[in-house]
């Protein structure tokens, strides 16, 4: 029911197949006795080394990523040296013979231009050092988003057919990793854009209604009007802040309370609120604006059109290593199919909020931490999510 982002199956299968094939090709280079066969041992070693390289490629083709991944790629290829270039120049050189590094970008130019692998022999690569192991090179393109973004060059004493095949296969695997990295960056950019939209779309109706409610108290209850105006100022200051992507649950709930105080000024006794918060989860880091939009949905879509009194219950439970946050209302409910379309990105009926929160939770914690929505027409709505209390890379600013 909720949207998820998956690496295309073809990419995963192709990556696994080419690495397995590369491991088999390397098996002929040396055989040792042991519990596993030589092919099994080399395949495992190749896959393990590739996984180490993939960690560094997760941020894309940067100088630091190329430098860190280069030593693992060199181990897989078994060449003398490896050079990684982008369109602008050399990103990293790994191995001996770095006096050739200033020529690496030029060596890779034919591949950057044509997008096809090239082989350079001793006539193109010359060296006055008789002990230099670099006499030939094989260059293969690195392709991301269907364009050549860089090159991988393996340098060796000779450019054998095996080295040419291995370099081509490894370049295709690196390209798949770069595609995944680009997908992640695109997803991050989309989430940042939607978060900006979420800030910008703080319901104009809510703003107008809040100011209208405040104005109604100016003559009859000036002190109440002053208190509400301060709550409104604090709410908008938090909602429009320029801080990082995370905050504490305590801060998020504090802003939810401001929102509800302003809504209660408008709805009066029609809006009843219950908060059941375990103190242990208040310091937990959560994505900024992860709770308030869900509460706003409960009020706007659940209770605004309901006759009589409406209840909203906000619960935060301590579940050991996890925290669970839920927002439940006894309002008019909605069609489950509409909720599915919103979470799948097929409908904008919730004006960004619900789908945006779901997508950001999945991006940060994984698909298992997306929103769970229970609703039916006339039966109210319960929206909940469960997140780890401590997660790598998640910290409040």
C-alpha positions, 0 to 999 in steps of 0.5 A: 500500500505504501510506496517503496524504492527498489533497485531494478531486479535486472540490475541486481541479477546482472551485478551478481552474475557478472561478479560470479563470472569474474570470480570464475575467471579469476579461479584459474589464476591460482589453486589451493587445497581447502574445504571449499573448491577454488571456484567457491573460494575465489567467488566468495572473495570477489563478492566480499571485496566488491561489497567493500568497494560498493560502500564507497561508491554509495555517494557517487563518483567522487575523488574520495569514493574513487580513491577508497574503492580503487584498492578493492577494484585493483584487488579484484582485477589483479592488475598492476594499477587502476585509474578512475577518471571522470569527464574533468580529470583523474579522480584516483590512481591506485598502485605503482607507476603513478608517474603515468597518472598524469597521462591517465585522463588522456589514455581514457579519452577514446572511451569517454568519447565513444563509450566503448572499451579501448586497449592500449599497447606498448606503442601507446604507453611508453616508459623509460623505467625498465622495472615499471610494470605498466606497459599496456592498459584496458579502459572501460566506460562507467555509465550512469543515467545512460551516459558516460560519467567516467572511466575505469582503466586497468594497467598491466604488463600486457593487455590480455583477453582475460584482463579486457573481459574482467575490466569490462565486467567490473566497469559494468558492475561499478556503473550499476552501483553508480546508478543506484547512488544516483537513484538515491540522490534523486530520491533525496532531492525529491524528499527535500523538495517535498519537505520544502513544499510541506513547509510552504503549504502549511495550510493557508486555511489553517493560517487564516483560521488561526488569525481569524480565531485570534482576532475574535478574542482581541476585544472579548479576551485580550489576554487569550488573544495575546497567548494565541498569537504567541503560540502562532508565532512559535508554531510558524517559527518551528515549521519554517525553521532552516535547521537539519532534517531531524529533531527530537520527538519532544520538540515535534510534540511541542509543536503539535501542542501549539497547533492543537491549541490554535485549532481548539481556539477555532473548534472550541469544545468540538475538538477533544485531544488526548496525549499518551506519551511515554517519557522514555521516547521523548529524546528519540530523534525523528524526521522533522515535521513527521508528526504534525502533518499527521495530526493536521490530517486527523483534524482537517480530514477526520473531524472538520466535517464531522458533526458534534464532538471529535476526539484525537488521540496521540500516543507514543509508546516505548517498545524497547529498542523501538518507539511507536507513534500513532495518531487516531481520530474518531472522524469520518474516515476515508476510502482505503483505496484513496489512502493507498493511492496517496501513499503510492504517489498516485494521488495528491489528495492529502496536499503532500503531507501523508505521502511525504511523511511516509516516503521520508520515514522509508528513506531514513529507516527502511520500508518496514518503518513506513506509515500504517493507515487503518481507516474506513468510511465512517470508522475514523482513522489511525495512522502509526509508524514504528522507528528505532530509538537509535539509528545510524546517521539520525541525529537532531541538529 
